[in-house]
Amino acid sequence: MSSSKEAISEVESAPPTPRPPPVSTPPSRMHSPGPGRSPLRAMASPLASPIKKAVASVRDCLEEVGNITRLADPRDAWLPITESRSGNAYYAAFHNLSSGIGFQALVLPVAFGFLGWSWAIFFLTLAFVWQLYTLWLLVKLHEPVAGGTRYSRYMHLATTVFGEKWAKILALLPVMYLSAGTCTALIIVGGSSMKILFNVACGKACLAHPLTTVEWYLVFICAAVLLSQLPNLNSIAGVSLVGATAAVAYCTVIWVVSVAKGRVAGVSYEPVKAASGVDSALGILNGLGIIAFAFRGHNLVLEIQGTMPSTLKHPSHVPMWKGVKVAYVIVALCLYPLAIGGFWAYGNQIPPNGMLTALYKFHIRDVSQVVLGIATLLVIINCLTTYQIYAMPVYDNMEAGYVHKKNRPCPWWLRSGFRVLFGAINFLIAVALPFLSELAGLLGGISLPVTLAYPCFMWVVIKKPGKGSAMWNINWALGIFGMFLSLVLIVGNLWGLVAKGLRVQFFKPADFQ
């Protein structure tokens, strides 16, 4: 800052340039440059040099105090995540709500069946507070030094903290799974929901030649790829708003209808009785895993904040945190009624796939087909819109390879081709490897540190709190406990796969319901 003040003082203390003597000019040439002389050459005259120095010094000063946002790599302005930096608190709320709530919430009552009322509510609250704290850490770590480097991608921050080698080992697979794996799951849920909606809306008249599950997957991915042609993360803010609204709506419709219809016959709230101690332990781990996996979106927090302008006077973490708070208040208002109301209505009879399946199983005759159709339609809309934000980091990574190699923006046709290619790969995985859903617990355990552990270690490494201070102790304790919980879930899921076996069937997808 001192250098900029000295530059400004030099400009202010410079002796005034002597005014040239007046020269008469014909009226017809009063506003036109002289012969053979352009305005650009005029700016190169001695008269313009003090002005150029003043403009340059003021511009440097503004950049230094943070009134002009700089990119760590100018080529980032060509990539989908950081192409537009005009985001605000509203956009942050839309994106965080769209990415933070989804079909995983529908399975929460199943966790209550394994854990019981008290323990399930306790662990749900603990997980909510914990993930909200780590989300706050990531918001602060996006720009840890005011006016310094902005970490607009999770892998960029992980590479800075763990080093390039360990970042790939620890974070690359979980981050890619949370993006690409979620997109594949959305194809399965969305495509199966389309099939259900078609059967509800069309009835027996259209069941003579129905589309197969694979064909419905294809319908879904075609719609998702068409919607994915929006260029960057900021441009899908409206899409995220629609998706967030749909998620809140279907969560509300499902739990309200379930509670309004009352408890099903023979309902029981006792934890599921296992045949052996091993099965009981696996059930508890399954319940904990369902609760942990219900909270998602941490792999997108830095990317969402990267769409915002940031200055010393108006740092990006202020509007980002405002958006996060609004989003997660709404998330809590959706998750708790859905989990508690769903378990109250169905108890231990809740199907493994959660509330939407329970709604069809127990109330298909006493609930209007219109209500069932609307709930299913809202699930489809949410899957289509959520696909966009979870796919964006993958699009960004694909385009980064081209941009860094060619040193120019990705042409529109290649950008569209990347998105079609990614959709085709997701579709192929959903069709060819349907048994991956049985590995969701294992892969989720591997990905859990991205949400609960790594942000704590990142804070300690970058912020360097004093040893023994409150932040030092809290982050080390939560980071270690998060890694321990991840390890327990991984071992538990491997144990379950060994005990029960894995049914490997290629190209035989089953419906979500």
C-alpha positions in Angstrom: 0.0 0.0 0.0 2.9 2.3 0.7 4.2 1.9 -2.8 0.9 3.0 -4.2 0.7 6.0 -1.9 4.2 7.0 -3.1 3.2 6.6 -6.7 0.2 8.8 -6.1 2.2 11.4 -4.2 4.7 11.5 -7.1 1.9 12.3 -9.5 0.5 14.9 -7.3 3.9 16.6 -6.7 4.9 16.5 -10.4 5.4 20.0 -11.8 2.5 21.2 -14.0 3.1 20.8 -17.6 3.4 24.2 -19.3 0.3 25.1 -21.4 1.1 25.3 -25.1 0.4 28.6 -26.8 -3.0 28.9 -28.4 -3.2 27.9 -32.0 -6.0 29.1 -34.2 -8.0 26.3 -36.0 -10.5 26.6 -38.7 -14.0 26.0 -37.5 -14.4 23.1 -40.0 -11.5 21.2 -38.3 -12.3 22.2 -34.8 -13.4 18.6 -33.7 -11.3 16.5 -36.1 -7.7 15.4 -35.7 -5.0 16.9 -37.8 -3.9 15.4 -41.1 -2.2 12.0 -40.7 -2.8 12.1 -37.0 -5.1 9.7 -35.1 -6.5 10.0 -31.6 -4.3 7.1 -30.5 -1.2 8.9 -31.6 -2.4 11.9 -29.8 -2.5 9.9 -26.6 1.2 9.1 -27.1 2.2 12.8 -27.0 4.1 14.3 -24.1 0.9 16.0 -23.0 -0.8 12.6 -22.3 2.1 10.9 -20.4 1.2 12.4 -16.9 -2.4 11.4 -17.5 -1.3 7.8 -18.4 0.9 7.7 -15.3 -2.0 8.9 -13.1 -4.5 6.4 -14.5 -2.0 3.5 -14.1 -1.1 4.4 -10.6 -4.8 4.8 -9.6 -5.6 1.5 -11.2 -2.8 -0.3 -9.3 -4.0 1.3 -6.1 -7.5 0.2 -6.7 -6.4 -3.4 -7.4 -4.2 -3.4 -4.3 -7.0 -2.3 -2.0 -9.3 -4.9 -3.6 -11.7 -2.8 -5.6 -10.9 -4.9 -8.8 -11.2 -8.7 -8.5 -8.1 -10.5 -9.8 -8.1 -14.1 -10.9 -5.2 -16.3 -9.9 -5.1 -17.6 -13.4 -6.6 -15.3 -16.1 -7.7 -18.4 -18.0 -10.2 -19.1 -15.2 -12.4 -16.4 -16.8 -13.0 -18.9 -19.6 -14.2 -21.8 -17.4 -17.8 -22.4 -16.4 -17.4 -21.9 -12.6 -15.5 -18.6 -12.7 -16.6 -17.3 -16.1 -19.1 -15.0 -14.4 -18.5 -13.3 -11.1 -21.8 -11.5 -10.7 -23.3 -13.8 -8.0 -25.0 -12.6 -4.9 -26.6 -13.8 -1.6 -29.8 -14.8 -3.5 -27.9 -17.0 -5.9 -25.9 -18.5 -3.1 -29.1 -19.4 -1.3 -30.6 -21.0 -4.5 -27.5 -23.1 -5.2 -26.9 -24.2 -1.6 -30.6 -25.2 -1.2 -30.7 -27.0 -4.5 -27.4 -28.9 -3.7 -28.1 -29.4 0.0 -31.5 -31.2 -0.1 -32.5 -34.0 -2.4 -33.8 -37.6 -2.6 -31.4 -38.7 0.2 -33.7 -36.9 2.6 -36.5 -39.3 1.8 -34.5 -42.2 3.3 -34.0 -40.5 6.7 -37.0 -42.3 8.4 -35.2 -45.6 7.6 -32.3 -44.5 9.9 -34.8 -44.0 12.7 -35.8 -47.6 12.3 -32.3 -48.7 13.0 -31.5 -46.2 15.8 -34.8 -45.5 17.5 -36.4 -42.1 18.3 -33.9 -40.6 20.8 -30.6 -41.7 19.2 -31.8 -40.9 15.7 -32.8 -37.3 16.6 -29.6 -36.8 18.6 -27.4 -38.0 15.7 -29.4 -36.0 13.1 -28.9 -32.8 15.1 -25.2 -33.6 15.7 -24.7 -34.2 12.0 -26.6 -31.0 11.0 -24.5 -28.8 13.4 -21.3 -30.5 12.4 -21.7 -30.1 8.7 -22.9 -26.5 9.1 -19.7 -25.7 11.0 -17.5 -27.3 8.3 -19.5 -25.4 5.7 -18.7 -22.2 7.6 -15.0 -23.2 7.6 -15.1 -23.6 3.8 -16.8 -20.2 3.3 -14.0 -18.6 5.3 -11.2 -20.5 3.6 -12.4 -19.5 0.1 -10.4 -16.3 0.5 -8.3 -16.8 3.7 -6.3 -13.6 3.1 -8.3 -10.5 2.1 -7.2 -9.6 -1.5 -5.2 -12.8 -1.8 -5.7 -16.1 -3.5 -9.3 -17.2 -4.0 -9.9 -21.0 -3.8 -12.8 -21.4 -6.2 -12.6 -25.2 -6.5 -12.4 -27.8 -3.7 -9.5 -29.6 -5.4 -7.5 -26.3 -5.6 -7.8 -25.9 -1.8 -7.0 -29.6 -1.2 -3.9 -29.3 -3.3 -2.7 -26.3 -1.4 -3.2 -28.0 1.9 -2.2 -31.6 1.3 0.1 -31.2 -1.7 -0.6 -32.4 -5.3 0.1 -36.1 -4.6 -1.9 -36.5 -1.4 -4.7 -34.3 -2.7 -5.2 -36.8 -5.6 -5.1 -39.7 -3.1 -7.3 -38.2 -0.4 -9.7 -35.9 -2.2 -9.9 -36.6 -6.0 -12.0 -39.8 -5.8 -14.4 -38.5 -3.2 -14.9 -35.2 -5.0 -15.5 -36.9 -8.3 -17.8 -39.4 -6.7 -19.9 -36.7 -5.1 -20.3 -35.0 -8.5 -20.4 -37.8 -11.1 -21.8 -40.4 -8.7 -24.6 -38.1 -7.6 -25.4 -37.5 -11.3 -25.7 -41.2 -11.9 -27.9 -41.6 -8.9 -30.1 -38.8 -10.2 -30.5 -40.6 -13.5 -31.7 -43.7 -11.7 -34.1 -41.9 -9.4 -35.3 -39.4 -12.0 -35.8 -42.1 -14.7 -37.6 -44.5 -12.4 -39.8 -41.6 -11.2 -40.7 -40.7 -14.8 -41.8 -44.3 -15.3 -44.0 -44.2 -12.2 -45.5 -40.8 -13.2 -46.3 -42.1 -16.6 -48.1 -45.2 -15.2 -50.1 -43.0 -12.7 -51.1 -40.4 -15.4 -51.8 -42.8 -18.2 -53.3 -45.8 -16.3 -53.9 -49.2 -17.7 -54.6 -47.8 -21.2 -50.8 -47.2 -21.8 -49.5 -50.3 -20.1 -49.8 -52.5 -23.2 -46.5 -51.3 -24.6 -44.7 -49.4 -21.8 -41.2 -48.0 -22.1 -38.6 -50.0 -20.3 -36.6 -48.7 -17.3 -33.5 -48.1 -19.6 -35.6 -46.1 -22.0 -36.9 -43.9 -19.2 -33.3 -43.4 -18.1 -32.6 -42.3 -21.7 -35.5 -39.8 -21.7 -34.2 -38.3 -18.4 -30.6 -37.9 -19.5 -31.7 -36.3 -22.8 -33.7 -33.7 -20.9 -30.8 -33.2 -18.5 -28.2 -32.7 -21.3 -30.5 -30.3 -23.1 -30.8 -28.2 -19.9 -27.0 -28.4 -19.3 -26.3 -26.2 -22.3 -26.5 -23.1 -20.1 -22.9 -21.8 -20.1 -21.8 -21.3 -16.5 -22.7 -21.7 -12.9 -24.2 -18.2 -12.5 -26.5 -18.9 -15.5 -28.2 -21.8 -13.7 -29.2 -19.7 -10.7 -32.8 -19.8 -11.9 -32.6 -23.5 -12.5 -31.4 -24.0 -8.9 -34.3 -21.9 -7.7 -36.7 -24.2 -9.5 -35.0 -27.2 -8.1 -34.9 -25.9 -4.6 -38.6 -25.0 -4.7 -39.4 -28.5 -6.1 -37.4 -30.2 -3.3 -39.1 -28.2 -0.5 -42.5 -28.8 -2.1 -42.2 -32.6 -2.5 -40.7 -33.0 1.0 -43.6 -31.0 2.4 -46.3 -32.8 0.3 -44.9 -36.3 1.3 -44.7 -35.8 5.0 -48.0 -33.8 5.3 -49.9 -36.5 3.4 -48.3 -39.3 5.4 -49.1 -37.6 8.8 -52.6 -36.6 7.7 -53.4 -40.2 6.8 -52.3 -41.4 10.3 -50.2 -44.3 11.4 -50.3 -47.5 9.4 -51.7 -50.6 11.0 -49.3 -52.5 13.2 -46.8 -49.7 13.4 -43.9 -50.2 15.8 -41.1 -47.8 16.9 -38.7 -50.2 18.4 -35.3 -50.5 16.7 -35.1 -53.3 14.2 -34.2 -56.5 16.0 -31.2 -58.2 14.4 -30.6 -62.0 14.4 -27.0 -61.5 15.8 -24.8 -58.9 17.3 -23.0 -58.5 13.9 -26.3 -57.7 12.2 -27.2 -55.2 15.0 -23.9 -53.4 14.6 -24.3 -53.3 10.8 -27.8 -51.8 11.3 -26.5 -49.1 13.6 -23.8 -48.2 11.1 -26.4 -48.2 8.3 -28.5 -45.7 10.3 -25.5 -43.5 10.9 -24.5 -43.6 7.3 -28.0 -42.6 6.1 -27.9 -39.6 8.4 -24.4 -38.6 7.4 -25.2 -38.9 3.7 -28.4 -36.9 3.9 -26.2 -33.7 4.1 -24.4 -33.0 0.9 -23.1 -30.1 -1.2 -19.8 -29.3 0.5 -17.9 -30.2 -2.6 -19.7 -27.3 -4.3 -19.4 -24.6 -1.7 -16.2 -23.1 -2.9 -17.4 -23.2 -6.5 -20.6 -21.4 -5.6 -18.7 -18.7 -3.7 -16.3 -18.4 -6.7 -19.1 -16.9 -8.7 -19.2 -13.8 -6.5 -17.2 -10.6 -6.7 -14.9 -10.0 -3.7 -13.2 -6.8 -2.5 -11.7 -5.7 0.8 -14.8 -3.6 1.5 -17.2 -6.2 0.3 -15.6 -9.7 0.8 -17.4 -12.6 -0.8 -17.8 -14.5 2.4 -20.5 -12.0 3.6 -23.2 -12.6 1.0 -22.2 -16.3 0.8 -22.8 -16.9 4.5 -26.1 -15.0 4.3 -27.2 -17.3 1.5 -26.0 -20.4 3.4 -27.9 -19.5 6.5 -31.2 -18.9 4.7 -30.7 -22.2 2.7 -30.0 -24.3 5.8 -32.8 -22.9 7.8 -35.1 -24.2 5.0 -33.1 -27.5 4.8 -33.8 -28.0 8.6 -37.5 -27.2 8.2 -37.6 -29.9 5.5 -35.5 -32.7 7.0 -36.8 -32.8 10.6 -40.6 -33.0 9.7 -39.8 -35.5 7.0 -37.7 -37.7 9.2 -39.9 -37.5 12.3 -43.3 -37.4 10.6 -42.3 -40.2 8.3 -41.1 -42.5 11.1 -44.3 -41.6 13.1 -46.5 -42.6 10.2 -44.7 -45.8 9.1 -42.4 -46.8 12.0 -40.4 -49.9 11.2 -42.5 -50.6 8.2 -40.8 -47.9 6.2 -39.5 -49.4 2.9 -35.7 -49.3 2.4 -36.1 -46.7 -0.4 -37.8 -44.3 1.9 -40.9 -42.0 1.9 -41.9 -41.9 -1.8 -42.0 -45.7 -1.9 -44.0 -45.7 1.3 -46.5 -43.2 0.0 -47.2 -45.5 -3.0 -47.1 -48.7 -0.9 -49.5 -47.7 1.8 -51.7 -44.9 0.3 -52.0 -45.6 -3.4 -55.8 -46.3 -2.9 -56.7 -43.7 -0.3 -54.7 -40.7 -1.7 -55.7 -38.8 -4.9 -53.8 -39.8 -8.0 -53.3 -36.1 -8.6 -51.4 -35.7 -5.3 -49.3 -38.8 -6.0 -48.6 -37.5 -9.5 -47.6 -34.0 -8.3 -45.2 -35.4 -5.7 -43.6 -37.6 -8.3 -43.4 -34.8 -10.8 -41.7 -32.6 -8.2 -39.1 -35.3 -7.6 -38.4 -35.5 -11.3 -38.0 -31.7 -11.6 -35.6 -31.6 -8.6 -33.5 -34.4 -10.1 -33.2 -32.6 -13.5 -32.2 -29.3 -11.9 -29.9 -30.8 -9.3 -28.1 -32.7 -12.0 -27.0 -29.3 -13.4 -25.2 -28.0 -10.4 -23.5 -31.3 -9.5 -22.3 -31.8 -13.1 -20.8 -28.3 -13.3 -17.5 -29.2 -11.6 -17.0 -32.0 -14.0 -17.7 -29.7 -17.0 -15.3 -27.2 -15.5 -12.6 -29.9 -15.2 -13.2 -31.1 -18.8 -12.9 -27.6 -20.2 -9.9 -26.8 -18.1 -7.9 -29.5 -20.0 -8.6 -27.8 -23.3 -8.2 -24.2 -22.1 -4.8 -24.9 -20.4 -3.5 -26.8 -23.4 -4.8 -24.4 -26.2 -4.6 -21.2 -24.1 -8.0 -20.0 -25.5 -11.7 -20.3 -24.6 -13.5 -23.5 -25.3 -15.7 -23.1 -28.4 -19.4 -23.5 -28.0 -19.6 -26.7 -30.0 -16.9 -28.4 -27.9 -18.4 -27.2 -24.7 -21.7 -28.8 -25.8 -19.9 -32.0 -26.8 -18.3 -32.3 -23.4 -21.7 -32.1 -21.7 -23.2 -34.6 -24.1 -20.2 -37.0 -23.5 -20.5 -36.7 -19.7 -24.3 -37.4 -19.9 -23.6 -40.5 -22.1 -21.0 -41.8 -19.6 -23.5 -41.3 -16.7 -26.2 -43.1 -18.6 -23.9 -46.0 -19.5 -22.9 -46.4 -15.8 -26.5 -46.3 -14.6 -27.5 -49.0 -17.1 -24.4 -51.2 -17.1 -23.6 -51.2 -13.4 -26.9 -51.1 -11.5 -25.3 -52.9 -8.5 -23.3 -49.7 -7.7 -26.3 -48.7 -5.5 -25.2 -51.5 -3.2 -21.8 -49.9 -3.0 -23.3 -46.5 -2.1 -22.6 -47.0 1.6 -18.9 -47.9 0.9 -18.4 -45.0 -1.5 -20.2 -42.7 0.8 -17.9 -43.6 3.7 -14.9 -42.9 1.5 -16.4 -39.5 0.6 -17.5 -38.5 4.1 -14.2 -36.7 5.0 -14.9 -34.2 2.2 -17.9 -33.0 4.4 -16.8 -33.6 8.0 -13.0 -33.9 8.3 -11.0 -32.3 5.5 -12.4 -28.7 6.1 -11.1 -29.0 9.8 -7.6 -29.9 8.7 -7.6 -27.3 6.0 -8.4 -24.6 8.6 -5.6 -25.7 10.8 -3.0 -25.7 8.0 -4.1 -22.4 6.4 -5.2 -20.3 9.3 -2.6 -21.7 11.7 -4.5 -21.2 15.0 -2.3 -21.2 18.1 -1.5 -24.6 19.4 -3.9 -25.5 22.3 -6.3 -22.7 21.3 -10.1 -23.4 21.1 -10.1 -23.5 17.3 -7.0 -25.7 17.2 -8.5 -28.2 19.6 -12.0 -28.2 18.0 -10.7 -28.7 14.5 -8.2 -31.4 15.3 -10.9 -33.3 17.4 -13.6 -33.0 14.7 -11.1 -33.9 11.9 -9.8 -37.0 13.6 -13.3 -38.1 14.7 -14.6 -37.5 11.1 -11.8 -39.7 9.7 -12.6 -42.4 12.4 -16.3 -42.3 11.5 -15.4 -42.7 7.8 -13.1 -45.6 8.5 -15.9 -47.3 10.6 -18.4 -46.9 7.9 -16.0 -48.3 5.3 -15.2 -51.3 7.4 -18.8 -51.8 8.3 -20.0 -51.7 4.7 -17.2 -54.1 3.6 -18.2 -56.4 6.4 -21.8 -56.3 5.2 -20.8 -57.0 1.6 -18.7 -60.0 2.7 -21.4 -61.4 4.9 -24.4 -60.9 2.5 -22.6 -61.0 -0.8 -22.8 -58.6 -3.7 -25.2 -59.4 -6.5 -23.4 -58.4 -9.7 -25.8 -58.0 -12.6 -24.7 -56.1 -15.7 -27.2 -54.2 -17.9 -30.2 -55.1 -15.7 -31.2 -51.9 -13.9 -34.0 -52.1 -11.4 -36.6 -49.4 -10.6 -35.8 -47.0 -7.7 -39.1 -47.8 -6.2 
